[in-house]
Amino acid sequence: AMEGGPSARIREGDCAVLKRDEVFKAVSVLRRRKIIFEKQWFYLDNAIGHIYGTTFEVTSGGNLQPKQEVEETTTETKEAGTDNRNIVDDGKSQKLTHDDIKALKDKGIKGQEIVQQLIENSTTFRDKTEFAQDKYIKKKKKKYEAVITIVKPSTRILSTMYYAREPGKINHLRYDTLAQMLTLGNIHAGNKMIVMETCAGLVLGAVMERMGGYGSIIQMYPGGGPVRAATSCFGFPKPFFDNLHEFPLSKVESLLSGTFTTETLPADPEENTLVEEESNGLSEEKQTSLQETEEEPAPEAPMEISPAEEQDTMDINAEDVEFKENKEKENKENVREKQIKQWERRKKLKEAAALLSEKNADGLIVASKFHPTPLLLSLLEFVAPSRPFVVYCQYKEPLLECYTKLRERGGVINLKLSETWLRNYQVLPDRSHPKLTMSGGGGYLLSGITVILEKGKADSSNSEALKMEEPSSKRCKLQDLPC
């Protein structure tokens, strides 16, 4: 089957998403690895080779079995009450005890049959209204019928999953707001995009999915390296990453002022990601020791001796000398490796810098926990005129300030500050209504289009003041005109 075709198969090593009702969880498909999802544990071994979208039942021993489509046995008219007023929840209506149910489970009886037994042994079931009966069955099915659907990850699924499971990681960016961002940012194949996000890589993944591997993306990142936890859940093919570049925010100013060099790099991202708090103190030390080793000839590479080794050096013998020589060899190799790594990173950084310096990006997407104003004012420099930009913020106030600043600065048109409103509906015969749990806020978007900023006029402060004055008076006149 094709990579992303409708009948893509589940393969070992894939990223897949487990779905049960409205709950999602991203997992790697690995053999003999226990997975716990919605209080169920199972292995994914049996799912390998099946088509994405297949629904499985968890059988004994945590094995997945593709679920056979069963005709609903609700053809005969059920006995139902007219209303629920006489039903008292005293906990005595169910004749089956916990132990009875456990015994049924241990016998390996299917969930469906357990539910059937529960219905038969409930004294109040036939007095309930039809709706209440349906609700009861649904509730019991959820508890005793362990069915799991395995779906292929996509922006929609992953953003829904993140918003429900860990909204803090994505700055409470709701899925409909993300959809708006992709539309307003006019993201399509062949674009050259600048993405600045602190949403675990979800926004980056969404942009990559839209671009389908064509075009280029420069991801701006704060700190030691870009975070792409969510990006890896998409399971993009390797070529998608060929045109993905990254550039540190700390270097933007120097790039704009023309003093940019690759000599002072932020410390190794790999070492940084372990413990963020720790790395702040650590990275500088590592960096200096690395540069020292580069400057001196390799043989005198400083040997780091741990306390345990110091103990050994007390009683040096032949073995120790040999051990020491090997250790030195290792150290030299490590230094060499680090040098190569650093060289590669410098090369990548230079490439990213060159791409940005062309100042012809087709769009800018910002979704971060940082204040948008300084970010936007510097990053817009890299965007070509007549291109869209979109800024997401969880709160309205920073965007209002940003809006005002951009209006003052000029160089943008069609500025819009918006919030999308989302309401979920339950759609069922005779009982469709808005869901009671409605999302409070999905955040705010500031969007606009860049235009050429005329720098010639803004020479003396006097003309600057005039320039600011003129448009506002014009605007008043326009508003006074009758429609």
Secondary structure as UniProt FT lines:
FT   TURN            6..7
FT   TURN            12..13
FT   STRAND          15..20
FT   TURN            21..22
FT   STRAND          23..28
FT   TURN            31..32
FT   STRAND          35..37
FT   TURN            38..39
FT   STRAND          40..42
FT   HELIX           45..47
FT   TURN            48..49
FT   TURN            52..53
FT   STRAND          55..59
FT   HELIX           60..62
FT   STRAND          63..66
FT   TURN            85..86
FT   HELIX           98..106
FT   TURN            107..108
FT   HELIX           111..120
FT   HELIX           125..127
FT   HELIX           130..144
FT   STRAND          147..151
FT   HELIX           155..165
FT   HELIX           167..170
FT   TURN            171..172
FT   HELIX           175..184
FT   TURN            185..186
FT   TURN            189..190
FT   STRAND          192..197
FT   TURN            200..201
FT   HELIX           202..211
FT   TURN            212..213
FT   STRAND          216..221
FT   TURN            223..224
FT   TURN            229..230
FT   HELIX           231..234
FT   HELIX           238..241
FT   TURN            242..243
FT   STRAND          244..248
FT   HELIX           249..251
FT   HELIX           252..257
FT   HELIX           269..272
FT   TURN            273..274
FT   HELIX           276..295
FT   HELIX           298..300
FT   HELIX           307..314
FT   HELIX           318..357
FT   STRAND          363..367
FT   HELIX           372..379
FT   HELIX           380..382
FT   TURN            385..386
FT   STRAND          388..393
FT   HELIX           397..409
FT   STRAND          412..418
FT   STRAND          425..426
FT   TURN            429..430
FT   STRAND          433..434
FT   STRAND          444..450
FT   HELIX           461..480
//
